[in-house]
Amino acid sequence: MGLEIPVRSFDDHDLPDGMACDEPPNVMGSSLLASQFSMMQSVVIPTLPSGRSLVFNCVSTWGDQNFVGLAGIEIFDGRGFPVVMKDPCRQVSADPHSINVLGEYEHDPRTPDKLFDQVNLTRDDLHVWLAPFSPGRAHTITVDLERKTEICMIRVWNYNKSRLHSSRGVRDMEILLDGLPIFTGEVRRAPGVLTAPEEACEHILFTQDEDVLEGVAEHDWLPAHLPVDSDEEEEDEELNQVGGSSSSWGARPPTADLKAGRVPPSPRGETTPRTGMDGRPMTRANMERQRAHGSVCSSVTIVIHSTWGDQFYVGLTALEILDGSLAPIPLREDMVDAYPRDLNDLEGVEGDLRTLSNILDGVCCTTDDKHMWLAPFLKVGAGKAGASQDEAPRNILRIDFGAEKREVAGFNMWNYNKNIEDACRGIREFSVYCDDRFVATFLCRKAPGHVHFDFKQVVLLDQPPCMDSNMPSRATSGVPPMAPRMPSRSGSRRTSEQRPSSRSGRPPSGAERRPSSRERGAARPDGGAIERAPSVGPASDGRVQQQYETPLHPCGFTFKVMLTSTWNDAHYIGLDGVEFYDLAGKPLRPKRAHSNHGSVKNLPGMGADVRTEDVLTKGAPGNSSRMWLGPLVRQPPNFVELIFDEPTHVSCMRFWNYSRTPGRGARDIDIYVDDLLIYQGILRQAPSSSSTVSPQQGESILFTAQPEIVERERSLVYVPRQEDLLTFFDESGRWDQQTGSYVPGTSPLERPMTSVIAR
């Protein structure tokens, strides 16, 4: 049963200040539904409609007879997740396409792909769509979702350029999904300012399910991003120029100095014709975009200080230099140099394909090392005897723009990603120099070793990471104050220095073998030994006893939870939720989650199952019945990676074990931060449905000694009793001590038949 569309009247309160006058004439285009419905019929909003092709028909504007536009469209799927267009230029089309169909325009940026660039609350011409409006014809936007998708909400952002030009926004709109109407009605007129975001958009709901709406609320960016408008004076001046007696929907009155053959200047001092060849008034996009703070220079030098653990090689998959508008700067191969340049600089190595030019080949998200750069790693202090640290040879990557100076604001970086083991060859700490001036030292995220998500990292020069003054990095000590010079290649090749084979993917054997993370224990991001939390002891001495001596405030990009066993299920393993807390005890949200064996949704016939790993980025499950369930695999064991975009300190982690079928909950877990072990232990089994204990309390693992956090989480720390570690079996199966009954499906299996037949 659908929801009838609420009819909202349009009154003077919705009009811009100073323009509350008679209702503007409703200039109509063409309806796609007029032939399907009579005047006495109405469209009913369906519940969670499903389809692939969305068509938005802009039937009328808020008074402008020449142009129609929108600022953005947001679509949320049946689980409350925003639908992101992978390729808006291909997936989104419009008819008419944009004002570029007019003869006076050619490269105007107000094209339909901007509707899905995720910049919606805006007055920037670079993030809106504008097209000529012609009475009597349809004005459509077609969106290809690429697969059948349930829709729970659509949010339409109307044209918001200014109070005056908001009349170009859509008033009456029709929405069709796979040819069937799902909405027809009025869209709110935008106010022309940024201080009232709720008035700049129209929400169209297709569900009343509380769980779905809660999912939408959790993924909605709007409540946390309320910008402050600073351009009201400019718009007031624009209205004053128009004059109180004129209206946006009336004929444009001639100005006093408008004479034949004379073209008045635009407000920005440029000469612009008033009308086009068809008599339509001209409009010009403001090409000034918001810029990041960059440095103007003729060269950029990157000095590499450390890798993610490999002592012999360092590499990178791809690199892009960003200008002040965060657009990639085109680079040629002759503009990029490195020392050492690649593995072919080593004695006895020739023809290795992992050359420097690969970082510019456009293949970024890959595990094919033929598209990566790899070079010998020069450890600080391994240079010539008697040389100071500043003079010691270091790995250098230099981009030279020649005589031309460019503004450099940052980088897009894809770290070395051949496989999980060789990801330790990726860049970790590096310093940036613009010309000879030192900018800052940054931390590059370790690549995941797979391509299940885009592992690109955006590094902005004006946003260096916050370094803990109490944790100086040994690798970056003695950073040169000036950019080091590129050494000459006229000399002989570098010796191999007993490096292991770069193709083996294995560390050297014997004394040179790099210890594993278990042998090293947890470490700080700078490579030093991490400080431990207070030692375990009885609860009576004020300290909290835990199953593992945890490090104090571990920091990293990727938190990996290794799940090696369940409580009694042989086929599935799951969790209800995971939540991180920062040093102040506030919840943190990872940006993405990845499970190496996926979820039950990946199993045949279970494509509609909602128990996916992305629910683990939402924190506490509450009463939402969110959970993740995946197939249990022994080798390699199940793990879930929770990834942050920046180095993140945590003081506590809280787990909610799988509660729907408690036997499928995780039992033995290991936790790694950037592949360094920080915890080993057992998760408490979730209470059964008949238990009086609430499963929503969770289980806490502390990585802090702060009294407020310790006291808050003390009751949730789990230390298993001896009897909890015992499992009882007899001829009838496994005995559950909590329920006092046998666990279904655990009776002894019959021995399978086997035979060898002689022929």
LINBEL-V462473 format. One record per residue. N is the residue number from 1. RES is the residue in one letter. SS is DSSP state (a for helix, b for strand, c for the rest). PSI is psi in whole degrees, 0 to 359 (none if undefined). Layout:
n->[N & N]
res->[RES & RES]
ss->[SS & SS]
psi->[PSI & PSI]
This chain:
n->[1 & 2 & 3 & 4 & 5 & 6 & 7 & 8 & 9 & 10 & 11 & 12 & 13 & 14 & 15 & 16 & 17 & 18 & 19 & 20 & 21 & 22 & 23 & 24 & 25 & 26 & 27 & 28 & 29 & 30 & 31 & 32 & 33 & 34 & 35 & 36 & 37 & 38 & 39 & 40 & 41 & 42 & 43 & 44 & 45 & 46 & 47 & 48 & 49 & 50 & 51 & 52 & 53 & 54 & 55 & 56 & 57 & 58 & 59 & 60 & 61 & 62 & 63 & 64 & 65 & 66 & 67 & 68 & 69 & 70 & 71 & 72 & 73 & 74 & 75 & 76 & 77 & 78 & 79 & 80 & 81 & 82 & 83 & 84 & 85 & 86 & 87 & 88 & 89 & 90 & 91 & 92 & 93 & 94 & 95 & 96 & 97 & 98 & 99 & 100 & 101 & 102 & 103 & 104 & 105 & 106 & 107 & 108 & 109 & 110 & 111 & 112 & 113 & 114 & 115 & 116 & 117 & 118 & 119 & 120 & 121 & 122 & 123 & 124 & 125 & 126 & 127 & 128 & 129 & 130 & 131 & 132 & 133 & 134 & 135 & 136 & 137 & 138 & 139 & 140 & 141 & 142 & 143 & 144 & 145 & 146 & 147 & 148 & 149 & 150 & 151 & 152 & 153 & 154 & 155 & 156 & 157 & 158 & 159 & 160 & 161 & 162 & 163 & 164 & 165 & 166 & 167 & 168 & 169 & 170 & 171 & 172 & 173 & 174 & 175 & 176 & 177 & 178 & 179 & 180 & 181 & 182 & 183 & 184 & 185 & 186 & 187 & 188 & 189 & 190 & 191 & 192 & 193 & 194 & 195 & 196 & 197 & 198 & 199 & 200 & 201 & 202 & 203 & 204 & 205 & 206 & 207 & 208 & 209 & 210 & 211 & 212 & 213 & 214 & 215 & 216 & 217 & 218 & 219 & 220 & 221 & 222 & 223 & 224 & 225 & 226 & 227 & 228 & 229 & 230 & 231 & 232 & 233 & 234 & 235 & 236 & 237 & 238 & 239 & 240 & 241 & 242 & 243 & 244 & 245 & 246 & 247 & 248 & 249 & 250 & 251 & 252 & 253 & 254 & 255 & 256 & 257 & 258 & 259 & 260 & 261 & 262 & 263 & 264 & 265 & 266 & 267 & 268 & 269 & 270 & 271 & 272 & 273 & 274 & 275 & 276 & 277 & 278 & 279 & 280 & 281 & 282 & 283 & 284 & 285 & 286 & 287 & 288 & 289 & 290 & 291 & 292 & 293 & 294 & 295 & 296 & 297 & 298 & 299 & 300 & 301 & 302 & 303 & 304 & 305 & 306 & 307 & 308 & 309 & 310 & 311 & 312 & 313 & 314 & 315 & 316 & 317 & 318 & 319 & 320 & 321 & 322 & 323 & 324 & 325 & 326 & 327 & 328 & 329 & 330 & 331 & 332 & 333 & 334 & 335 & 336 & 337 & 338 & 339 & 340 & 341 & 342 & 343 & 344 & 345 & 346 & 347 & 348 & 349 & 350 & 351 & 352 & 353 & 354 & 355 & 356 & 357 & 358 & 359 & 360 & 361 & 362 & 363 & 364 & 365 & 366 & 367 & 368 & 369 & 370 & 371 & 372 & 373 & 374 & 375 & 376 & 377 & 378 & 379 & 380 & 381 & 382 & 383 & 384 & 385 & 386 & 387 & 388 & 389 & 390 & 391 & 392 & 393 & 394 & 395 & 396 & 397 & 398 & 399 & 400 & 401 & 402 & 403 & 404 & 405 & 406 & 407 & 408 & 409 & 410 & 411 & 412 & 413 & 414 & 415 & 416 & 417 & 418 & 419 & 420 & 421 & 422 & 423 & 424 & 425 & 426 & 427 & 428 & 429 & 430 & 431 & 432 & 433 & 434 & 435 & 436 & 437 & 438 & 439 & 440 & 441 & 442 & 443 & 444 & 445 & 446 & 447 & 448 & 449 & 450 & 451 & 452 & 453 & 454 & 455 & 456 & 457 & 458 & 459 & 460 & 461 & 462 & 463 & 464 & 465 & 466 & 467 & 468 & 469 & 470 & 471 & 472 & 473 & 474 & 475 & 476 & 477 & 478 & 479 & 480 & 481 & 482 & 483 & 484 & 485 & 486 & 487 & 488 & 489 & 490 & 491 & 492 & 493 & 494 & 495 & 496 & 497 & 498 & 499 & 500 & 501 & 502 & 503 & 504 & 505 & 506 & 507 & 508 & 509 & 510 & 511 & 512 & 513 & 514 & 515 & 516 & 517 & 518 & 519 & 520 & 521 & 522 & 523 & 524 & 525 & 526 & 527 & 528 & 529 & 530 & 531 & 532 & 533 & 534 & 535 & 536 & 537 & 538 & 539 & 540 & 541 & 542 & 543 & 544 & 545 & 546 & 547 & 548 & 549 & 550 & 551 & 552 & 553 & 554 & 555 & 556 & 557 & 558 & 559 & 560 & 561 & 562 & 563 & 564 & 565 & 566 & 567 & 568 & 569 & 570 & 571 & 572 & 573 & 574 & 575 & 576 & 577 & 578 & 579 & 580 & 581 & 582 & 583 & 584 & 585 & 586 & 587 & 588 & 589 & 590 & 591 & 592 & 593 & 594 & 595 & 596 & 597 & 598 & 599 & 600 & 601 & 602 & 603 & 604 & 605 & 606 & 607 & 608 & 609 & 610 & 611 & 612 & 613 & 614 & 615 & 616 & 617 & 618 & 619 & 620 & 621 & 622 & 623 & 624 & 625 & 626 & 627 & 628 & 629 & 630 & 631 & 632 & 633 & 634 & 635 & 636 & 637 & 638 & 639 & 640 & 641 & 642 & 643 & 644 & 645 & 646 & 647 & 648 & 649 & 650 & 651 & 652 & 653 & 654 & 655 & 656 & 657 & 658 & 659 & 660 & 661 & 662 & 663 & 664 & 665 & 666 & 667 & 668 & 669 & 670 & 671 & 672 & 673 & 674 & 675 & 676 & 677 & 678 & 679 & 680 & 681 & 682 & 683 & 684 & 685 & 686 & 687 & 688 & 689 & 690 & 691 & 692 & 693 & 694 & 695 & 696 & 697 & 698 & 699 & 700 & 701 & 702 & 703 & 704 & 705 & 706 & 707 & 708 & 709 & 710 & 711 & 712 & 713 & 714 & 715 & 716 & 717 & 718 & 719 & 720 & 721 & 722 & 723 & 724 & 725 & 726 & 727 & 728 & 729 & 730 & 731 & 732 & 733 & 734 & 735 & 736 & 737 & 738 & 739 & 740 & 741 & 742 & 743 & 744 & 745 & 746 & 747 & 748 & 749 & 750 & 751 & 752 & 753 & 754 & 755 & 756 & 757 & 758 & 759]
res->[M & G & L & E & I & P & V & R & S & F & D & D & H & D & L & P & D & G & M & A & C & D & E & P & P & N & V & M & G & S & S & L & L & A & S & Q & F & S & M & M & Q & S & V & V & I & P & T & L & P & S & G & R & S & L & V & F & N & C & V & S & T & W & G & D & Q & N & F & V & G & L & A & G & I & E & I & F & D & G & R & G & F & P & V & V & M & K & D & P & C & R & Q & V & S & A & D & P & H & S & I & N & V & L & G & E & Y & E & H & D & P & R & T & P & D & K & L & F & D & Q & V & N & L & T & R & D & D & L & H & V & W & L & A & P & F & S & P & G & R & A & H & T & I & T & V & D & L & E & R & K & T & E & I & C & M & I & R & V & W & N & Y & N & K & S & R & L & H & S & S & R & G & V & R & D & M & E & I & L & L & D & G & L & P & I & F & T & G & E & V & R & R & A & P & G & V & L & T & A & P & E & E & A & C & E & H & I & L & F & T & Q & D & E & D & V & L & E & G & V & A & E & H & D & W & L & P & A & H & L & P & V & D & S & D & E & E & E & E & D & E & E & L & N & Q & V & G & G & S & S & S & S & W & G & A & R & P & P & T & A & D & L & K & A & G & R & V & P & P & S & P & R & G & E & T & T & P & R & T & G & M & D & G & R & P & M & T & R & A & N & M & E & R & Q & R & A & H & G & S & V & C & S & S & V & T & I & V & I & H & S & T & W & G & D & Q & F & Y & V & G & L & T & A & L & E & I & L & D & G & S & L & A & P & I & P & L & R & E & D & M & V & D & A & Y & P & R & D & L & N & D & L & E & G & V & E & G & D & L & R & T & L & S & N & I & L & D & G & V & C & C & T & T & D & D & K & H & M & W & L & A & P & F & L & K & V & G & A & G & K & A & G & A & S & Q & D & E & A & P & R & N & I & L & R & I & D & F & G & A & E & K & R & E & V & A & G & F & N & M & W & N & Y & N & K & N & I & E & D & A & C & R & G & I & R & E & F & S & V & Y & C & D & D & R & F & V & A & T & F & L & C & R & K & A & P & G & H & V & H & F & D & F & K & Q & V & V & L & L & D & Q & P & P & C & M & D & S & N & M & P & S & R & A & T & S & G & V & P & P & M & A & P & R & M & P & S & R & S & G & S & R & R & T & S & E & Q & R & P & S & S & R & S & G & R & P & P & S & G & A & E & R & R & P & S & S & R & E & R & G & A & A & R & P & D & G & G & A & I & E & R & A & P & S & V & G & P & A & S & D & G & R & V & Q & Q & Q & Y & E & T & P & L & H & P & C & G & F & T & F & K & V & M & L & T & S & T & W & N & D & A & H & Y & I & G & L & D & G & V & E & F & Y & D & L & A & G & K & P & L & R & P & K & R & A & H & S & N & H & G & S & V & K & N & L & P & G & M & G & A & D & V & R & T & E & D & V & L & T & K & G & A & P & G & N & S & S & R & M & W & L & G & P & L & V & R & Q & P & P & N & F & V & E & L & I & F & D & E & P & T & H & V & S & C & M & R & F & W & N & Y & S & R & T & P & G & R & G & A & R & D & I & D & I & Y & V & D & D & L & L & I & Y & Q & G & I & L & R & Q & A & P & S & S & S & S & T & V & S & P & Q & Q & G & E & S & I & L & F & T & A & Q & P & E & I & V & E & R & E & R & S & L & V & Y & V & P & R & Q & E & D & L & L & T & F & F & D & E & S & G & R & W & D & Q & Q & T & G & S & Y & V & P & G & T & S & P & L & E & R & P & M & T & S & V & I & A & R]
ss->[c & c & b & b & c & c & c & c & c & c & c & a & a & a & c & c & c & c & c & c & c & c & c & c & c & c & c & b & c & c & c & c & c & c & c & c & c & c & c & c & c & c & c & b & b & c & c & c & c & b & b & b & b & b & b & b & b & b & c & b & b & c & c & c & c & c & b & b & b & b & b & b & b & b & b & b & b & c & c & c & c & b & c & c & c & c & c & a & a & a & a & b & b & b & b & c & c & c & a & a & a & c & c & c & c & c & c & c & c & c & c & a & a & a & a & a & c & c & c & c & c & c & c & c & a & a & a & c & b & b & b & b & c & c & c & c & c & c & c & b & b & b & b & b & b & b & b & b & b & b & b & b & b & b & b & b & b & b & c & c & c & c & c & c & a & a & a & a & b & b & c & b & b & b & b & b & b & c & c & b & b & b & b & b & b & b & c & c & c & c & c & c & c & c & c & c & a & a & a & c & b & b & b & b & b & c & c & c & c & a & a & a & a & a & a & a & a & a & a & c & c & a & a & a & c & c & c & c & c & c & c & a & a & a & a & a & a & a & a & a & a & a & c & c & c & c & c & c & c & c & c & c & c & c & c & c & c & c & c & c & c & c & c & c & b & c & c & c & c & c & b & c & c & c & b & c & c & c & c & c & b & c & c & c & c & c & c & c & c & c & c & c & c & c & b & b & b & c & b & b & b & b & b & b & c & c & b & c & c & c & c & c & b & b & b & b & b & b & b & b & b & b & c & c & c & c & c & b & c & c & c & c & a & a & a & b & b & b & b & c & c & c & a & a & a & b & c & c & c & c & c & c & c & c & c & a & a & a & a & a & c & c & c & c & c & c & c & c & a & a & a & c & b & b & b & b & c & c & c & c & c & c & c & c & c & c & c & c & c & c & c & c & c & c & b & b & b & b & b & b & c & c & c & c & c & b & b & b & c & b & b & b & b & b & b & c & c & c & c & c & c & a & a & a & a & b & b & c & b & b & b & b & b & b & c & c & b & b & b & b & b & b & b & c & c & c & c & c & c & c & c & c & c & c & c & c & b & b & b & b & c & c & c & c & c & c & c & c & c & c & c & c & c & c & c & c & c & c & c & c & c & b & c & c & c & c & c & c & c & c & c & c & c & b & c & c & c & c & c & c & c & c & c & c & c & c & c & c & c & a & a & a & c & c & c & c & a & a & a & a & c & c & b & c & c & c & c & c & b & c & c & b & c & c & c & c & c & c & a & a & a & c & c & c & c & c & c & c & c & c & b & c & c & c & b & b & b & b & b & b & b & b & b & c & c & b & c & c & c & c & c & b & b & b & b & b & b & b & b & b & b & c & c & c & c & c & b & b & c & c & c & b & b & b & b & c & c & c & c & a & a & a & c & c & c & c & c & c & c & c & c & c & a & a & a & a & a & c & c & c & c & c & c & c & c & c & c & b & b & b & b & c & c & c & c & c & c & b & b & b & b & b & b & b & b & b & b & b & b & c & c & b & b & b & b & b & b & c & c & c & c & a & a & a & b & b & c & b & b & b & b & b & b & c & c & b & b & b & b & b & b & b & c & c & c & c & c & c & c & c & c & c & c & c & a & a & a & c & b & b & b & b & c & c & c & c & a & a & a & a & a & a & a & a & a & a & b & c & c & c & c & a & a & a & a & c & c & b & b & b & c & c & b & b & b & b & c & c & c & c & b & b & c & c & c & c & c & c & c & c & c & c & c & c & c & c & c & c & c]
psi->[123 & 177 & 130 & 143 & 124 & 133 & 120 & 124 & 150 & 112 & 184 & 338 & 338 & 348 & 155 & 154 & 138 & 2 & 19 & 94 & 206 & 152 & 129 & 151 & 136 & 93 & 120 & 141 & 221 & 137 & 141 & 350 & 354 & 326 & 347 & 338 & 147 & 173 & 336 & 355 & 158 & 156 & 135 & 130 & 122 & 165 & 120 & 61 & 152 & 135 & 185 & 323 & 120 & 135 & 124 & 118 & 119 & 98 & 323 & 167 & 179 & 30 & 335 & 129 & 359 & 329 & 153 & 141 & 164 & 156 & 334 & 162 & 132 & 137 & 132 & 134 & 185 & 348 & 0 & 7 & 141 & 140 & 117 & 130 & 122 & 324 & 83 & 326 & 328 & 325 & 340 & 127 & 164 & 155 & 108 & 152 & 308 & 185 & 356 & 350 & 344 & 149 & 336 & 353 & 150 & 314 & 36 & 134 & 355 & 72 & 163 & 335 & 339 & 342 & 341 & 28 & 8 & 17 & 99 & 315 & 89 & 158 & 15 & 126 & 342 & 356 & 28 & 169 & 136 & 135 & 157 & 139 & 129 & 118 & 139 & 359 & 161 & 148 & 99 & 151 & 123 & 129 & 123 & 111 & 356 & 342 & 163 & 124 & 133 & 144 & 126 & 338 & 144 & 132 & 122 & 124 & 118 & 164 & 124 & 27 & 314 & 172 & 324 & 310 & 0 & 348 & 346 & 350 & 162 & 136 & 294 & 128 & 144 & 139 & 127 & 139 & 115 & 41 & 352 & 134 & 134 & 349 & 141 & 130 & 194 & 140 & 135 & 140 & 135 & 149 & 345 & 5 & 169 & 359 & 352 & 71 & 328 & 341 & 354 & 359 & 163 & 126 & 130 & 108 & 141 & 20 & 157 & 11 & 123 & 323 & 319 & 317 & 327 & 322 & 320 & 315 & 324 & 329 & 4 & 125 & 341 & 314 & 330 & 359 & 77 & 95 & 163 & 128 & 132 & 10 & 21 & 324 & 321 & 320 & 326 & 320 & 322 & 319 & 322 & 325 & 324 & 323 & 145 & 337 & 344 & 162 & 153 & 340 & 358 & 176 & 141 & 120 & 147 & 146 & 166 & 328 & 13 & 111 & 164 & 132 & 4 & 133 & 116 & 154 & 153 & 166 & 336 & 11 & 5 & 147 & 122 & 130 & 146 & 322 & 155 & 187 & 333 & 12 & 359 & 135 & 145 & 148 & 140 & 131 & 139 & 111 & 2 & 114 & 157 & 132 & 149 & 158 & 113 & 185 & 133 & 124 & 168 & 351 & 152 & 129 & 130 & 120 & 120 & 124 & 327 & 162 & 182 & 25 & 336 & 132 & 353 & 332 & 152 & 142 & 175 & 145 & 312 & 156 & 135 & 136 & 132 & 138 & 190 & 336 & 13 & 29 & 142 & 138 & 125 & 133 & 145 & 161 & 325 & 353 & 350 & 134 & 160 & 156 & 123 & 151 & 315 & 190 & 341 & 352 & 345 & 146 & 130 & 3 & 125 & 144 & 14 & 134 & 351 & 70 & 169 & 328 & 342 & 334 & 352 & 7 & 0 & 355 & 103 & 309 & 91 & 161 & 8 & 111 & 356 & 348 & 24 & 164 & 135 & 136 & 160 & 139 & 128 & 108 & 139 & 132 & 356 & 14 & 208 & 147 & 137 & 353 & 140 & 169 & 324 & 330 & 350 & 142 & 139 & 160 & 128 & 136 & 122 & 135 & 120 & 119 & 3 & 219 & 343 & 137 & 136 & 150 & 124 & 121 & 343 & 197 & 151 & 122 & 134 & 111 & 170 & 127 & 34 & 311 & 181 & 319 & 314 & 356 & 343 & 351 & 355 & 160 & 139 & 289 & 137 & 151 & 149 & 136 & 130 & 116 & 239 & 2 & 128 & 133 & 298 & 170 & 136 & 166 & 126 & 131 & 141 & 137 & 153 & 342 & 8 & 178 & 36 & 347 & 161 & 116 & 22 & 140 & 130 & 121 & 118 & 133 & 332 & 7 & 64 & 154 & 149 & 116 & 133 & 119 & 339 & 359 & 67 & 142 & 130 & 327 & 328 & 5 & 140 & 32 & 128 & 134 & 339 & 153 & 127 & 151 & 148 & 118 & 154 & 148 & 12 & 341 & 187 & 167 & 156 & 145 & 161 & 345 & 36 & 39 & 147 & 165 & 130 & 347 & 342 & 331 & 12 & 146 & 160 & 160 & 173 & 215 & 337 & 356 & 134 & 127 & 149 & 169 & 329 & 322 & 326 & 331 & 184 & 151 & 158 & 163 & 337 & 0 & 349 & 170 & 136 & 146 & 140 & 150 & 166 & 143 & 155 & 154 & 175 & 151 & 337 & 339 & 12 & 351 & 158 & 125 & 129 & 172 & 343 & 143 & 100 & 151 & 161 & 119 & 61 & 149 & 139 & 181 & 314 & 121 & 115 & 125 & 109 & 125 & 105 & 345 & 163 & 179 & 327 & 3 & 139 & 1 & 328 & 156 & 143 & 169 & 151 & 326 & 161 & 137 & 139 & 153 & 139 & 188 & 343 & 2 & 13 & 148 & 145 & 151 & 115 & 155 & 329 & 162 & 146 & 132 & 130 & 334 & 17 & 216 & 179 & 344 & 334 & 352 & 152 & 132 & 5 & 30 & 341 & 0 & 136 & 3 & 69 & 163 & 342 & 343 & 341 & 352 & 357 & 358 & 219 & 134 & 336 & 226 & 22 & 352 & 25 & 147 & 160 & 138 & 131 & 165 & 135 & 125 & 132 & 315 & 121 & 151 & 160 & 141 & 156 & 127 & 130 & 118 & 132 & 155 & 343 & 158 & 127 & 125 & 139 & 145 & 341 & 149 & 140 & 133 & 142 & 114 & 163 & 123 & 341 & 315 & 92 & 331 & 340 & 356 & 152 & 144 & 288 & 126 & 151 & 144 & 129 & 144 & 114 & 45 & 16 & 127 & 129 & 351 & 144 & 136 & 192 & 133 & 140 & 138 & 138 & 142 & 149 & 168 & 336 & 354 & 152 & 351 & 132 & 128 & 353 & 355 & 326 & 183 & 130 & 145 & 120 & 137 & 33 & 161 & 10 & 124 & 321 & 316 & 320 & 316 & 324 & 323 & 355 & 315 & 346 & 359 & 132 & 125 & 113 & 143 & 164 & 321 & 337 & 338 & 359 & 139 & 129 & 128 & 147 & 195 & 345 & 352 & 200 & 136 & 124 & 115 & 334 & 316 & 345 & 34 & 170 & 143 & 126 & 142 & 10 & 11 & 151 & 132 & 146 & 145 & 128 & 152 & 145 & 144 & 154 & 121 & 126 & 139 & none]
